Amino acid sequence: MTWLHFMIFLPFVFALIVPFIYKRLTPRIHTGWFVLIVPLTIFIFLLMYIPKIAKGAVLTSTVKWIPAYDINFTTYLDGLSLVFGLLIAGIGTLVILYSIFYLSKQREALHNFYVYLLLFMGAMLGLVVSDNYFVLYVFWEITSVSSFLLIAYWYERDRSRYGAQKAMLITVFGGLAMLAGLIMMSIMADTTSIRETLSNIQLIQSHKLFIPAMVLILLGAFTKSAQFPFSIWLPDAMEAPTPISAYLHSATMVKAGIYLVARLTPIFGGTIEWFWLVGGIGIFTLLYGSFNAVKQTDLKALLAYSTISQLGLIMSLLGLGSAALHKDLGVDESALYATAIFAAIFHLVNHSTFKGSLFMVVGIIDHETGTRDLRRLGGLIHLMPVSFTLTVIGGFSMAGLPPFNGFLSKEMFFTAVVNASHMEIFNLQHIGIFLPIIAWVASVFTFIYCMILVFKTFRGKKKVPKLDKEVHEAPIGLLISPIILGTLVVLFFFIPNVVSKYLLKPAFASVLPSLAHTVESKKISAFHGFNTELWMTIGVVALGTILYLLLRKWYKLYRFYPQAITLSNLYNLTLEYTEKLAKSITNFYMTGFLRDYLVYIFGFIIVIIGGSLVLFNGFTFDMTHDSPISIFDIGIVIAMIISSVTVLFSKSRITSIVAVGALGFLVSFFFVLFRAPDLALTQLVVETVTTVLFLLCFYHLPQLKKEISRIRFKAVNAIISIGVGVVVTMVALSANGTHLFASISSYYEDSYKLAGAKNIVNAILVDFRGIDTMLEILVLTVAGLGVYTLIKVRLVGGDKDEETK
Amino acid sequence: MKKPNDIIIRSVTKVAVVIILTFAINLFVSGHHFPGGGFIGGLTFAAAIILLFLTFDIETVRKNIPVDFKVLAGVGVLIAVLTGVGGMAFGESFLTQAFGYFELPIFGKTELATAVIFDIGVALAVIGTAITIIMTIGDDR
């Protein structure tokens, strides 16, 4: 247990407190002020680690969770985790600050909002620092669930629910695939720790599960990071409040996939499959996202597609950079390709700063004008000068223009694709030239949508009459966060080497430890001579400007984009047909008759248990150790047979109930005979209570009627009941005769020494196997509440006043 | 439920309930060394209250025992879970129980076990659930 663990649990603890605080604080103080403490503390805490980590230190510590399965919460804080941690906590702070002014404390359910946000934050932090595959997976899914809750924050809206469901289905599908991949990893490496896997890479790479594991894990990473074709959930997730979009869908959650790919690069990198899957899908996503962003008319949708494309860019860089680990390469060549990884980390940080600020500005525009529709916006430059400046900073940075940080990483991206085109491995000789071309075309589109974002919103004719509100600049509170991010965008351009020294190089060193020395002396400079990359940028600006100015002429081309076969449509159809299929299957067997269900259940028991008894020859009858049968036993058995037969043939319901009760009490006699007073007591009391329950229900039950039933009906009953009887008897006899393992009962004999209890039964119940009991009472309570709701909810439906009074 | 007006059952119940309740508590306390424990103790306790329900009116009993049994069940589960967490605070795994012998003023040397707290949770959950179910079904018409 270290401070780092406390920091990760801090958001979860606060999530528990927030609802109570909320009750006290509202409507005096905005709950956000209270929540703000959490990310700020974590951020400052992580800042203090920067010097240590920059020197190459790695902090690990373990808290045991399920040691028996080698599942422990081991934290692993290195350069990469630190960069992500700082982004999560830093942008988290700004987003919460922003949300204080964005979400009204009178109108919104703030406690829900902040609880989900804190859950999400804690999960993200846990994800990036955990070293254990399964702990990582748990945090991974908490991010899915909490983002589902956040997207559906305005759950009265259909679109919100739709978007939340879509995001959930896709990311959880990916998450499950990833779980399978992680299990394979742990099987191959014989460890559940990422760090230990790294030391066994040779062992893994020749394993036959290597490729399946890679593909499954990538499914998880791609769905989370909205790579093609899983990107469709991201635009719909924009239904969430803007602070959420800024946080989840630009800065953090969608980067979980990037993190995972970066983290696993040392394991999978250097193989052709990884190179093509990560690099190829990444670069295609870049093109797809930027192409689609141009046609969007909603500002947030535009940003969503731009996020997709930027994530594709980072992903493709990671893919290209992984080539550096190829075993046939010389040191110099490796170093050359490894630059791509460095660029990926740099662009990741830059993207978080400029995209975060852009989302916040769009939120401001939405807040102040009441619309995000580009067709209704325009001419805001004089009304909102600060927002305009911020959009220029963010937009130009995204377009890759100086003097903003996006320029630097964009240049490095071009360097990486140009290098990759010369690569002579992975069959790149012939098609390698397409990489720079695709990257360049995508950059042109990127340039165009950035210009649309900046100029369509703020320049042009004032269309204010179309708007419902009096438009003016946002209050200072809303502006603080984007201003800070905008400042960073500029600052990073002028001091890239400081950032590089303390953040990027350590992060690079944790992705590619064997090549860490190659970036040691690397300097990032804004001007690097008139080389290919700079000419590419100039080309992008030139063609981009022309195309932007002629936008109206060629915009019609988008109409030819097939709407009917989009992925989103495919998703909707799949969902619709799955539901229909599920419904028809369910209707087939859910007949509404209790008898049918009993037939299924008992039928399964006979087939599965009886079948496996026959199949695996499970009959072993060993009567030698049985105790002698006394006269009392025979007497009780006869009485039991009589009472059960009475149930079958009784004409009145009360007789049946009494007979069933008698059966139960007779069983407890058996326990007395076999000297199990505890069981006898329990059986007696349970029997009493259930008999009373029966009698209570008696009031509601209809009178018994003479049953006139067909012979087939009776035959099925007979077969089922005889079958169950035979199978259960067989199982009981066989269980008695089988001794597969040594008995564990001798351990419990020491109950007085181990648990201080003379009563073994109770010692087992509360001490040795306490978790069973705990879950049992949980089940019991849930069942009780179930009965309560089933009966009471029906009352509410029929007669509202009776329940609500 | 119809209001029963049986003088015999009323007179018997008044005495019997006290006996059953005492027995229930005895069962609960003796659980550690002799037959008994949270589950049976709780059920017996519930049986006593159910007897009250049968003899008198549900409304009457509810007025005299103003406890929300759903909440009681929840509290029980919570206690059980928290005792489990308590073990973790001392660096042990979840649900580790401890016991010790202490010199107490009246009882002399007495064994105290954390398992009892856990058992209280079990008992409360059982009482709460059993009575919730009975009350809901009995109340329904």
Boltz contact constraints between the chains, C-beta under 6 A:
constraints:
  - contact:
      token1: [A, 677]
      token2: [B, 35]
      max_distance: 6.0
  - contact:
      token1: [A, 678]
      token2: [B, 35]
      max_distance: 6.0
  - contact:
      token1: [A, 681]
      token2: [B, 35]
      max_distance: 6.0
  - contact:
      token1: [A, 681]
      token2: [B, 40]
      max_distance: 6.0
  - contact:
      token1: [A, 682]
      token2: [B, 40]
      max_distance: 6.0
  - contact:
      token1: [A, 685]
      token2: [B, 40]
      max_distance: 6.0
  - contact:
      token1: [A, 685]
      token2: [B, 43]
      max_distance: 6.0
  - contact:
      token1: [A, 685]
      token2: [B, 44]
      max_distance: 6.0
  - contact:
      token1: [A, 688]
      token2: [B, 47]
      max_distance: 6.0
  - contact:
      token1: [A, 689]
      token2: [B, 47]
      max_distance: 6.0
  - contact:
      token1: [A, 692]
      token2: [B, 50]
      max_distance: 6.0
  - contact:
      token1: [A, 696]
      token2: [B, 137]
      max_distance: 6.0
  - contact:
      token1: [A, 696]
      token2: [B, 138]
      max_distance: 6.0
  - contact:
      token1: [A, 756]
      token2: [B, 99]
      max_distance: 6.0
  - contact:
      token1: [A, 756]
      token2: [B, 111]
      max_distance: 6.0
  - contact:
      token1: [A, 756]
      token2: [B, 113]
      max_distance: 6.0
  - contact:
      token1: [A, 757]
      token2: [B, 32]
      max_distance: 6.0
  - contact:
      token1: [A, 758]
      token2: [B, 33]
      max_distance: 6.0
  - contact:
      token1: [A, 759]
      token2: [B, 33]
      max_distance: 6.0
  - contact:
      token1: [A, 759]
      token2: [B, 34]
      max_distance: 6.0
  - contact:
      token1: [A, 762]
      token2: [B, 31]
      max_distance: 6.0
  - contact:
      token1: [A, 762]
      token2: [B, 37]
      max_distance: 6.0
  - contact:
      token1: [A, 766]
      token2: [B, 115]
      max_distance: 6.0
  - contact:
      token1: [A, 766]
      token2: [B, 118]
      max_distance: 6.0
  - contact:
      token1: [A, 766]
      token2: [B, 119]
      max_distance: 6.0
  - contact:
      token1: [A, 767]
      token2: [B, 97]
      max_distance: 6.0
  - contact:
      token1: [A, 767]
      token2: [B, 115]
      max_distance: 6.0
  - contact:
      token1: [A, 770]
      token2: [B, 95]
      max_distance: 6.0
  - contact:
      token1: [A, 771]
      token2: [B, 95]
      max_distance: 6.0
  - contact:
      token1: [A, 774]
      token2: [B, 80]
      max_distance: 6.0
  - contact:
      token1: [A, 777]
      token2: [B, 77]
      max_distance: 6.0
  - contact:
      token1: [A, 777]
      token2: [B, 122]
      max_distance: 6.0
  - contact:
      token1: [A, 777]
      token2: [B, 125]
      max_distance: 6.0
  - contact:
      token1: [A, 778]
      token2: [B, 77]
      max_distance: 6.0
  - contact:
      token1: [A, 780]
      token2: [B, 129]
      max_distance: 6.0
  - contact:
      token1: [A, 781]
      token2: [B, 73]
      max_distance: 6.0
  - contact:
      token1: [A, 781]
      token2: [B, 77]
      max_distance: 6.0
  - contact:
      token1: [A, 781]
      token2: [B, 125]
      max_distance: 6.0
  - contact:
      token1: [A, 781]
      token2: [B, 129]
      max_distance: 6.0
  - contact:
      token1: [A, 784]
      token2: [B, 73]
      max_distance: 6.0
  - contact:
      token1: [A, 784]
      token2: [B, 129]
      max_distance: 6.0
  - contact:
      token1: [A, 784]
      token2: [B, 132]
      max_distance: 6.0
  - contact:
      token1: [A, 784]
      token2: [B, 133]
      max_distance: 6.0
  - contact:
      token1: [A, 787]
      token2: [B, 133]
      max_distance: 6.0
  - contact:
      token1: [A, 787]
      token2: [B, 136]
      max_distance: 6.0
  - contact:
      token1: [A, 788]
      token2: [B, 132]
      max_distance: 6.0
  - contact:
      token1: [A, 788]
      token2: [B, 136]
      max_distance: 6.0
  - contact:
      token1: [A, 791]
      token2: [B, 136]
      max_distance: 6.0
  - contact:
      token1: [A, 791]
      token2: [B, 140]
      max_distance: 6.0
